[in-house]
Amino acid sequence: MAAPSPDATRDACRQRLDEALSFLAHDARDGYATTIALMELQRARTSPLPPAELIERIERNAQRVLQAIDDYVEVAHARDRPLLHEPLDLADTHVSRLRTKLNLLPQHGYRLAAIYSVGYRLEDLRAAGAESTQSHDDAEAPLEAPAEDVAGGATPAGEST
């Protein structure tokens, strides 16, 4: 599949910006319409809202409108900035998510260990001799003290008693 031409990309960006500005115009009008409706209801009520509650509602609505305007202005300014194309390695992110999603953690009996310049290895810590296969993957799965050390009163590194 061929990459879109720069002109097509630019046209798509302009179309998205136009849609965003149209949405902004709608939200700004909607915000003011909501405030006006609130004021009209206040005048028409037989038991009006207490002043503090009325002010809070008006303020909350104004903050919502201002936030929408700020968000859209930021989008509009982003159009003028050059795109930065940088290489991105997502392997560490994916491996971290795998560890979390699959519970590949020492406390669950498994470790997905980084092997320098090779990749990753799934280690079954429940298997005999798991202590001899521990890696030095401190960033994602810190090494733990053997169970007999913890039972004997020693604590794993970094923990206090």
C-alpha positions as CSV (number, residue, x, y, z in Angstrom):
1,M,0.0,0.0,0.0
2,A,1.5,3.3,-1.1
3,A,1.9,6.2,1.3
4,P,-0.5,9.1,0.7
5,S,1.0,12.0,-1.2
6,P,2.0,15.2,0.8
7,D,-0.8,17.1,-0.9
8,A,-3.4,14.5,0.1
9,T,-2.1,14.5,3.7
10,R,-2.2,18.3,3.8
11,D,-5.8,18.4,2.4
12,A,-6.8,15.8,5.0
13,C,-5.3,17.9,7.8
14,R,-7.0,21.0,6.6
15,Q,-10.3,19.2,6.4
16,R,-9.8,18.0,10.0
17,L,-9.0,21.5,11.1
18,D,-12.1,22.9,9.4
19,E,-14.2,20.2,11.2
20,A,-12.5,21.1,14.5
21,L,-13.2,24.8,14.1
22,S,-16.8,24.1,13.1
23,F,-17.1,22.0,16.3
24,L,-15.5,24.8,18.3
25,A,-18.0,27.3,16.9
26,H,-20.8,25.0,17.9
27,D,-19.4,24.4,21.4
28,A,-18.9,28.1,22.0
29,R,-22.4,28.9,20.9
30,D,-23.8,26.0,22.9
31,G,-21.9,27.2,26.0
32,Y,-23.4,30.7,25.8
33,A,-26.8,29.3,25.0
34,T,-26.7,27.1,28.1
35,T,-25.7,30.1,30.3
36,I,-28.6,32.2,28.8
37,A,-31.1,29.4,29.3
38,L,-29.9,29.1,32.9
39,M,-30.4,32.8,33.5
40,E,-33.9,32.7,31.9
41,L,-34.9,29.7,34.1
42,Q,-33.6,31.6,37.1
43,R,-35.9,34.6,36.3
44,A,-38.9,32.3,35.6
45,R,-38.6,30.2,38.7
46,T,-41.0,30.7,41.6
47,S,-38.1,29.6,43.9
48,P,-34.9,30.7,42.3
49,L,-31.6,28.9,42.9
50,P,-29.5,30.4,45.7
51,P,-27.0,32.9,44.3
52,A,-24.0,30.7,45.2
53,E,-25.4,27.7,43.3
54,L,-26.3,29.9,40.3
55,I,-22.8,31.4,40.2
56,E,-21.3,27.9,40.5
57,R,-23.3,26.6,37.5
58,I,-22.4,29.6,35.4
59,E,-18.7,29.3,36.3
60,R,-18.7,25.5,35.6
61,N,-20.2,26.2,32.2
62,A,-17.8,29.0,31.4
63,Q,-14.8,26.8,32.3
64,R,-16.1,24.0,30.1
65,V,-16.4,26.4,27.1
66,L,-13.0,28.0,27.8
67,Q,-11.4,24.5,28.0
68,A,-12.9,23.5,24.7
69,I,-11.6,26.7,23.1
70,D,-8.1,26.2,24.5
71,D,-8.1,22.6,23.2
72,Y,-9.1,23.6,19.7
73,V,-6.6,26.5,19.6
74,E,-3.9,24.0,20.5
75,V,-5.0,21.8,17.6
76,A,-5.0,24.7,15.2
77,H,-1.4,25.7,16.3
78,A,-0.2,22.1,15.9
79,R,-1.0,22.4,12.2
80,D,1.8,24.9,11.7
81,R,4.4,22.9,13.5
82,P,6.7,20.6,11.5
83,L,6.1,16.9,11.9
84,L,9.0,15.2,13.6
85,H,9.7,11.7,12.2
86,E,11.7,9.8,14.7
87,P,12.4,6.1,14.9
88,L,10.6,4.5,17.8
89,D,11.2,1.1,19.4
90,L,8.1,-0.2,21.1
91,A,9.6,-3.6,22.1
92,D,10.0,-2.6,25.7
93,T,6.5,-1.2,25.9
94,H,5.0,-4.4,24.4
95,V,7.1,-6.6,26.7
96,S,6.0,-4.6,29.7
97,R,2.4,-4.9,28.7
98,L,2.8,-8.7,28.1
99,R,4.3,-9.1,31.6
100,T,1.3,-7.3,33.1
101,K,-1.4,-8.8,31.0
102,L,-0.1,-12.4,31.3
103,N,1.0,-12.0,35.0
104,L,4.6,-13.0,34.0
105,L,5.9,-11.9,37.3
106,P,8.2,-13.8,39.8
107,Q,5.4,-13.8,42.4
108,H,3.3,-15.7,39.9
109,G,6.0,-18.2,39.2
110,Y,7.1,-16.9,35.8
111,R,9.5,-14.2,34.5
112,L,9.9,-12.8,31.0
113,A,13.6,-12.0,31.2
114,A,15.6,-9.7,28.9
115,I,18.6,-11.4,27.3
116,Y,21.1,-8.7,26.3
117,S,21.5,-8.5,22.5
118,V,19.3,-11.6,22.0
119,G,15.7,-10.9,23.0
120,Y,13.6,-12.3,25.8
121,R,13.2,-15.7,27.5
122,L,10.2,-17.0,29.4
123,E,11.5,-18.6,32.7
124,D,9.4,-21.0,34.8
125,L,10.5,-20.1,38.3
126,R,8.5,-23.1,39.7
127,A,10.8,-25.5,37.9
128,A,13.7,-27.1,39.7
129,G,16.8,-25.0,39.5
130,A,15.0,-21.7,38.8
131,E,17.4,-19.9,41.0
132,S,20.3,-20.7,38.6
133,T,18.5,-19.2,35.6
134,Q,17.7,-15.8,37.1
135,S,18.6,-12.9,34.8
136,H,19.5,-9.3,35.7
137,D,16.3,-7.7,34.4
138,D,16.1,-5.2,37.2
139,A,13.9,-2.7,35.4
140,E,10.8,-4.9,35.0
141,A,11.2,-7.8,37.4
142,P,13.5,-7.1,40.4
143,L,15.4,-10.1,41.8
144,E,13.8,-11.5,45.0
145,A,15.5,-13.1,47.9
146,P,15.1,-16.9,48.2
147,A,12.1,-17.9,50.3
148,E,14.4,-19.5,53.0
149,D,16.1,-16.1,53.5
150,V,12.8,-14.3,54.0
151,A,11.6,-17.0,56.4
152,G,14.9,-16.7,58.3
153,G,14.4,-13.1,58.9
154,A,16.3,-11.5,56.0
155,T,14.4,-9.1,53.7
156,P,14.7,-8.7,50.0
157,A,16.8,-5.8,48.8
158,G,15.1,-2.5,48.9
159,E,12.5,-3.5,51.5
160,S,12.5,-2.5,55.1
161,T,11.1,-4.4,58.1
